[in-house]
Amino acid sequence: MTRVNPVNLPAVLTGVLVAPDTFKGTLPATQAAEAIAQGVRKVYPNCRLDLCPLADGGEGSLLAVHPSLGGQLRRAEVLDPLGRGCPASWLQVPEQNLGVIELAEASGLLRVSDAERCPLQGTTYGTGQLLQEAIDHDCKNIILFLGGSATIDGGLGMAHAMGVKLLNAAGEQMNGPLPPKQYHSIARIDSSAVSLQWDALTIACDVNNPLIGSNGAAQIYGPQKGASSKQVRVLENALLHLSSFFPNVDPLSAGTGAAGGAGFGAKAMLGGTIVSGIETIMKLVNFQERCRNVSLVITGEGQLDSQSNAGKVCSGVASTAAANTTPTIAVVGRTAAGFESMLTENGGPLATVIELSEYTSPKMAMQQTADAIEISIEKWLRDQH
């Protein structure tokens, strides 16, 4: 059972910053933020609420930054991970010559059913088509959010879509999209024909995994994306083969394994710079400034565990708020081993954790997540006085 610690709150909350992540599989961040706000209003009807739904660089990042950046959401017809046509969105902010692209829009797990998951076959070709769309609309600065991918192609698909040439042993050009199961046929990769018409490509990652190895893209994320143990070995060899063409980019460096190795491809073939996804998003939404004039910050996500300290929303929110001496609480669907390291009493940034099942039922937490969040926040706030 999660222990809910008391928090010293002022008698009247003058302002609350509401900054949750998606409750994966049950509730998007925007709806989670509104549910938290409703719970606060039940206890503090006159409290000023600042709703700031977030993401960590994975799925949902585009919608998280759009309200703050403004601009126009555009749609393009691109290829999904299995080469089928699908509509995908990206954001253009003309005033900043900025294009914002979320890999999951074209190449994410949302594009394939559970039965269709097959990382040996999937590619990020559609993401490359979105990048080309941004270039065609004169975007000079590109932010590419990685995460939530259905693919483990090392980012070769998106580079291929942008003009990188793949040649076999006979010197013949290989047409795309080319799935990882065919990487062994690649004898040369020629990126000289690619005209990178941007001033900067920022690769915002939600994980720090390397491309290869026991903590790499294939071995960690392959099984999650439907790969068998035999297929994981094939994928690992495909990524090793791909990395051999780019000796100047370390396949063991942090972030190269993000989104099935798309971090590596974007860096090696497209000249991008890998950065933290949550830090990028928090900067784009002016999070630090928004922290300064509130009494409390409320964040949340589906599960809080030992991985939550590694570039995830709850950790980023709480750490930033702590720097401003603003207490942060997290409302979560459930906790797992290692979450205790996030608490202030153990040196972490979170004042307390509210688990939905503590105030509602596990069934309600899963099936009526918004209602469960609202009830839990209201009850917790009343318990503080």
C-alpha positions in Angstrom: 0.0 0.0 0.0 1.3 3.5 -0.9 1.9 5.7 2.1 0.4 9.1 1.5 2.5 11.7 3.4 0.9 14.9 4.7 2.0 18.2 3.0 2.0 21.6 4.7 -0.3 23.6 2.5 -1.5 27.2 3.1 -5.0 27.6 4.5 -6.0 29.0 1.1 -4.4 27.8 -2.1 -3.9 30.9 -4.3 -2.6 29.0 -7.3 -2.1 25.4 -8.5 -0.1 24.4 -11.5 -1.5 21.1 -13.0 1.0 19.3 -15.1 0.4 15.6 -15.6 1.6 13.2 -18.2 -0.7 10.7 -20.1 -2.1 7.9 -18.0 -1.0 5.4 -20.6 -3.8 3.3 -22.0 -6.6 5.0 -20.1 -6.5 8.9 -20.2 -4.6 11.5 -22.3 -2.7 14.2 -20.4 -5.3 16.9 -21.4 -8.1 15.0 -19.7 -6.0 14.1 -16.7 -5.2 17.8 -16.2 -8.9 18.7 -16.3 -9.8 15.9 -13.9 -7.2 17.1 -11.4 -8.5 20.6 -11.8 -12.0 19.5 -11.1 -10.9 17.9 -7.8 -9.1 21.1 -6.8 -12.2 23.2 -7.5 -14.3 21.0 -5.2 -12.2 22.1 -2.3 -10.9 25.5 -3.4 -13.5 26.9 -5.8 -11.7 30.3 -6.1 -8.2 28.9 -6.7 -6.3 30.0 -9.8 -5.6 27.0 -11.9 -2.9 26.8 -14.6 -3.4 23.6 -16.7 -0.2 22.5 -18.3 -0.6 18.9 -19.7 2.9 17.5 -20.5 4.7 14.7 -22.2 8.3 13.3 -21.9 9.1 13.5 -25.6 7.1 10.5 -26.5 3.5 10.2 -27.6 1.4 13.3 -26.8 4.4 15.7 -27.1 2.9 17.5 -30.1 -0.4 18.4 -28.3 1.5 19.3 -25.1 3.5 22.1 -26.8 1.0 23.3 -29.3 -1.0 25.6 -26.9 2.2 27.4 -25.8 3.9 27.6 -29.2 0.8 28.4 -31.2 1.2 27.9 -34.9 -0.7 25.6 -37.2 -1.3 21.9 -37.0 -0.8 20.5 -40.5 -1.7 17.0 -41.8 0.1 15.0 -44.4 -0.5 11.6 -46.0 2.5 9.4 -45.1 3.3 5.7 -44.7 2.7 4.0 -41.4 5.2 1.5 -39.9 4.0 -1.3 -42.2 3.9 0.9 -45.4 0.2 1.7 -45.5 -1.0 5.2 -46.1 -2.1 7.2 -43.0 -2.8 10.8 -42.1 -0.3 12.3 -39.6 -0.1 15.7 -38.0 2.8 18.0 -37.4 3.1 21.6 -36.1 4.4 24.6 -38.0 5.2 27.8 -36.1 6.1 30.3 -38.9 7.1 33.1 -36.6 10.0 30.9 -35.4 10.7 29.1 -38.6 9.9 26.1 -36.5 8.6 22.6 -37.3 7.6 20.2 -34.6 7.3 16.5 -35.4 6.3 13.6 -33.2 7.6 10.3 -34.5 4.6 8.4 -33.0 2.3 10.3 -35.3 3.5 8.3 -38.4 5.5 5.5 -36.9 4.0 4.8 -33.5 2.3 1.9 -31.8 -1.0 3.6 -32.3 -0.7 2.9 -36.0 -0.6 -0.9 -35.6 -2.9 -3.4 -33.8 -1.4 -5.8 -31.2 -1.7 -8.6 -33.8 0.2 -6.5 -36.3 3.2 -5.6 -34.2 6.3 -6.8 -36.1 9.5 -4.7 -35.6 11.4 -6.8 -38.1 9.0 -5.4 -40.8 8.3 -1.9 -39.5 10.1 1.3 -40.5 10.2 5.0 -39.7 9.8 5.9 -43.4 6.7 7.9 -42.7 8.5 10.1 -40.1 11.0 11.0 -42.8 8.1 12.0 -45.0 6.9 14.3 -42.2 10.4 15.8 -41.9 10.4 16.5 -45.6 7.0 18.2 -45.3 8.5 20.5 -42.7 11.4 21.4 -45.0 9.0 21.9 -47.9 7.2 24.5 -45.7 10.5 26.4 -45.1 11.0 25.3 -41.5 14.6 26.0 -40.6 14.5 24.7 -37.1 13.1 21.2 -36.5 12.2 19.5 -33.2 11.7 15.8 -33.5 10.1 14.1 -30.6 11.1 10.4 -30.3 9.1 7.8 -28.4 6.1 5.5 -28.6 7.4 3.9 -31.8 6.3 0.6 -33.3 9.7 0.3 -34.9 13.3 -0.9 -34.3 14.9 0.3 -37.6 17.7 2.5 -36.2 16.0 5.5 -37.9 17.1 4.3 -41.3 13.6 4.4 -42.7 13.2 8.2 -42.1 16.7 8.9 -43.5 15.8 6.8 -46.6 12.6 8.8 -47.1 14.7 12.0 -47.1 17.0 10.8 -49.8 19.7 8.6 -48.2 20.7 6.0 -50.7 21.0 2.3 -49.8 23.2 0.1 -52.1 23.6 -3.6 -52.2 26.8 -5.6 -53.0 26.2 -5.2 -56.7 26.0 -1.4 -56.4 22.3 -1.4 -57.1 20.0 1.1 -55.2 17.6 -0.6 -52.8 14.1 0.9 -52.8 12.2 1.8 -49.6 10.8 1.3 -47.2 13.4 -1.3 -46.3 12.6 -3.3 -43.2 15.3 -4.3 -40.7 15.1 -8.0 -41.7 16.8 -6.9 -45.0 19.6 -4.8 -43.5 22.1 -7.6 -44.1 21.8 -6.9 -47.8 23.1 -3.3 -47.5 26.7 -2.9 -48.6 26.9 0.9 -48.6 24.9 3.9 -47.3 25.3 7.1 -49.2 23.9 10.2 -47.5 25.8 12.7 -49.7 22.7 13.4 -51.8 20.7 14.5 -48.8 20.4 18.3 -48.6 19.7 19.1 -45.0 17.9 22.4 -45.4 17.6 23.2 -41.7 19.7 25.2 -39.3 19.1 22.8 -36.4 17.5 19.4 -35.8 16.8 18.8 -32.2 16.2 15.2 -31.3 14.1 15.1 -28.1 14.2 11.7 -26.4 12.2 10.1 -23.7 14.8 7.5 -22.8 18.6 7.3 -22.5 19.1 3.8 -23.9 22.0 3.2 -26.3 21.4 1.7 -29.8 22.9 -1.7 -29.1 23.8 -4.0 -26.2 21.9 -5.5 -23.2 20.2 -2.1 -22.6 19.8 -1.2 -26.2 16.8 -0.7 -28.5 16.3 -4.4 -29.6 17.0 -6.2 -26.3 15.0 -3.8 -24.1 12.1 -2.7 -26.4 11.9 -5.6 -28.9 9.8 -7.8 -26.7 7.5 -4.9 -25.9 6.9 -4.3 -29.6 6.1 -7.9 -30.4 9.5 -9.4 -31.2 10.3 -13.0 -30.1 13.7 -13.8 -28.6 14.9 -15.0 -32.0 13.7 -11.9 -33.7 15.4 -9.7 -31.0 18.7 -11.3 -32.1 18.0 -10.6 -35.7 17.2 -7.0 -34.8 20.3 -6.6 -32.7 22.4 -7.8 -35.7 20.6 -5.4 -38.0 21.4 -2.5 -35.8 25.0 -3.6 -35.4 25.3 -3.7 -39.2 23.7 -0.3 -39.6 26.0 1.3 -37.0 29.1 -0.1 -38.8 28.6 2.4 -41.6 28.9 5.3 -39.1 32.1 4.9 -37.1 31.9 8.5 -35.9 28.7 8.0 -34.0 28.9 5.8 -30.9 26.1 3.3 -30.8 26.5 3.0 -27.0 25.9 6.7 -26.4 22.8 7.8 -24.5 19.6 8.3 -26.5 20.8 6.6 -29.7 18.4 3.7 -28.8 15.4 6.0 -28.4 12.3 5.1 -30.5 13.9 1.8 -31.7 17.2 3.4 -32.6 15.7 6.5 -34.4 18.0 8.6 -32.1 21.0 7.0 -33.8 19.7 7.5 -37.3 18.7 11.1 -36.7 22.1 11.8 -35.3 24.3 9.8 -37.8 22.4 10.5 -41.0 20.5 13.7 -40.4 23.0 15.7 -38.3 20.7 16.0 -35.2 21.5 16.7 -31.6 20.1 14.5 -28.9 18.6 16.2 -25.9 16.2 15.4 -23.0 12.5 15.3 -24.2 11.0 16.4 -20.9 13.5 19.3 -20.5 12.8 20.4 -24.1 9.0 20.4 -23.5 9.2 22.2 -20.2 11.3 24.9 -21.8 8.9 25.2 -24.7 5.9 25.6 -22.4 7.8 28.1 -20.1 7.3 25.7 -17.2 9.8 27.3 -14.8 8.2 30.7 -14.9 4.7 29.1 -14.5 6.0 27.4 -11.3 6.9 30.6 -9.6 3.5 32.0 -8.7 1.7 29.0 -7.4 1.3 27.3 -4.0 1.3 23.8 -5.2 2.2 21.7 -8.3 0.2 18.6 -9.1 1.6 16.1 -11.6 0.7 12.5 -12.5 1.1 9.5 -14.7 -0.1 6.0 -15.1 2.7 4.3 -13.1 5.4 5.6 -10.8 8.4 3.3 -10.5 12.2 3.1 -10.5 12.3 4.3 -14.1 10.4 7.5 -13.3 13.5 9.3 -12.3 15.0 8.8 -15.8 13.7 11.7 -17.8 10.0 11.2 -17.1 7.4 13.8 -16.5 6.8 13.4 -12.8 10.5 13.7 -12.1 11.1 16.7 -14.4 8.1 18.6 -13.0 8.9 17.9 -9.3 12.6 18.7 -9.7 11.9 22.0 -11.4 9.2 23.0 -8.8 11.6 22.0 -6.0 14.1 24.5 -7.3 11.5 27.1 -6.7 10.6 25.6 -3.3 7.1 24.8 -4.5 5.8 21.4 -3.2 4.8 18.8 -5.8 2.4 15.9 -5.4 1.8 13.2 -7.9 -1.4 11.3 -8.5 -0.8 8.0 -10.2 -2.7 4.9 -11.4 -0.3 2.7 -9.4 3.1 2.5 -7.9 5.8 -0.2 -8.4 9.1 -1.0 -6.8 11.5 1.9 -6.6 9.0 4.7 -6.6 10.0 5.6 -3.0 13.2 7.2 -4.3 11.1 10.0 -5.7 9.9 11.1 -2.3 11.4 14.1 -0.5 12.0 12.0 2.6 14.3 9.8 0.6 16.1 12.7 -1.2 13.6 12.9 -4.1 11.6 15.9 -5.3 8.0 14.6 -4.6 6.3 15.7 -1.4 3.8 12.8 -1.7 2.2 10.3 -4.0 -1.5 9.7 -4.3 -2.4 6.3 -5.7 -5.9 6.1 -7.2 -6.7 2.8 -5.5 -6.1 4.4 -2.1 -9.2 6.6 -2.6 -11.2 4.7 -5.1 -11.1 1.1 -6.4 -8.7 -0.6 -8.8 -11.6 -1.2 -11.2 -12.6 2.5 -11.1 -8.9 3.5 -11.5 -8.7 1.5 -14.7 -12.2 2.0 -16.2 -13.2 5.5 -15.0 -9.8 7.1 -14.6 -10.9 10.7 -14.9 -13.5 10.3 -12.1 -11.0 8.4 -10.0 -8.5 11.2 -10.3 -11.0 13.9 -9.4 -12.2 12.0 -6.4 -8.7 11.2 -5.2 -7.5 14.8 -5.4 -10.6 16.1 -3.7 -10.3 13.6 -0.8 -6.6 14.2 -0.4 -7.0 18.0 -0.2 -9.7 17.7 2.4 -7.5 15.3 4.4 -4.8 18.0 4.7 -7.0 20.2 6.9 
